[in-house]
Amino acid sequence: MIYLLLYVASVVLINFAFSAAPQLDVLWSAWGGLVFILRDLVQTRFGHRAVLAMLVALLLSYFTSEATIALASALAFGASECIDWLVFSVTRRPLHDRLWLSSALSIPVDTLLFFGLIGALTPAVAGTSLLSKFAGVSVVWLAMAWRIRRRPLSS
């Protein structure tokens, strides 16, 4: 439950931060990696119902952020969640592989849509965002793979 609350709070706070101090867009774009880690943890626990958490976060963002930021966030999250849903629904790979594959496909879409829609798509912002998000999802993937390898084989 804590990851769910942290995920919603992070989405709201990052959207607020982009609204309140857009000149720090490189800093806020680095924070995006945490949001994707939390999203993956929420999806691992709640499956496709994680979309409900996203909707709550976006609704709260609408009231706490500039409308442009909230709309860009909604469209970017919506597109990336559709990609995630497709990967999780179609592939039969282990969970940690599906998390990494869905992120590899959805992170660039999310990044380009969000920063493009708010007029902040620069190489520094996009690069920082992509690196932080891929670093975050890679940490989750490594932790999950490590836990799988440590499990004793059943007889």
N, C-alpha and C positions, 0 to 999 in steps of 0.2 A: 504493500500500500504506500510505503514511503516513496518508492520510485514513481508511482503514479502522481502523487502530490508534487514531487520535485519536477517531474516532466511538465505538468500544467503550469507550475510557477515559473519555470525556466522559459517556456514559450512566451508567457505574458511579460516577463521581465525583459527578455531580449527584444521583443517588439517595442516595449516602452523605451528601452535604451536607444534603439534606432530612431525613435521619434524625438526623444529629449536631447540627444547629443549625436546628431548624424555625422559630425566631424570626426567622431571616434569609430567610424564604420569598420576599420581594420580590426580594432579591439573587439567590437561586437561580433564580427564575423568569426573570430577565433572561438568565441563562446558557443557558436553553433555546433561545434564538435560534442560538447556536453549534451546538448539537446538531442542529438542523434543517438548518443549512448543511452540516455534515459528512455528515448523512444524504443530502442531495441529491447531494453530491459522490461518495459511495459508490455511490448508485444510478446515477449517470451512468456510473461505471466498471464496476460489477458487475451492473447491472440488478436483476432480481428476486432474485438471490442475496444482495442486501443484507439480506434477512430473516435469513439465517444469522448475520450480524454482530449483528443485533438480539437474536437468541436467545442468543448467547454473552454479550452485555452484560447481558441480563436474568438469566441464570443466575448470573453473577458478582455482580450486584446482590442476588440472593437471599441470598448468603453475606456480603455486606458492608453491607447496609442492613436496616432494619426490614422485616419481612415485609409489612406494610401498604403501605409505599412501593414495594417490589419488585412486589407484585401490582398496585397502581394503575398503575405504570409499564408493566407487561406488558400490561394491558388497554388503556391509552391508546395505546401503541405499536401494539398489534395492530389496534385500530380504525383508526388513521391509516394503517397499512401496507396494510390492505384497501382503503381509499379510494385510496391511491396506486396500488396494483396495478390497480384498476378503471380509473382515469384513464389510466395508461400502457398498458393493454391495449386500451381501447376507442377512445381518441382517436388521431388520426393527425396531430396538430399537431406542429410542430417541438419538439425536446427541451426547449428553454428555456421554451416556452409550457406544455408538459405539466408541467414542474417547478413553475411558478407556479400553474397551475390545481389540481394535486394538493395543493399546500400551502394554497391558499386554501380548499379544502374540508376538508383533514385537520387543519390547525392549530387551528381552533376546537373540533373534536371532541376532539383530544388534550388541549387545555388544560382544557376543561370536565370531561372524564372524570377526568384525573389529579388536579386540585385538588379536585374534588368528592369523589372517593374518599378523599383523605387529610384531608378536612375543612378545607382551606385556601382555599376558593373565595371570595375577597374581591375587590371591585372593583380594589384596588391590585395584588394578585397577578395576577389574570386580565388586567388591562390591561397590566401590565409584560410578562407572558409573551407576550401576543398581539403587542404592539408589537415586541418583540425578535425574535420568530420571523418576523413579516412583513417587518421591516427586513432580516433576514438573507437570506431567500429573495429579496427584491427586489434585493439586492446581487448575488447569484448570477445572477439573471435578467438584470440589466443587463450584467454581465461577459460572459455568454454571448451576448447580443444584440450587444454591441460587437464581440466576436470574429467573429461571423457577418458583420457589416457590413464588417469590415476584410478579409475574404477576397477575393482577386481573382476576378472572374468568369471562368469557364473558357469557352474558345471552342468 
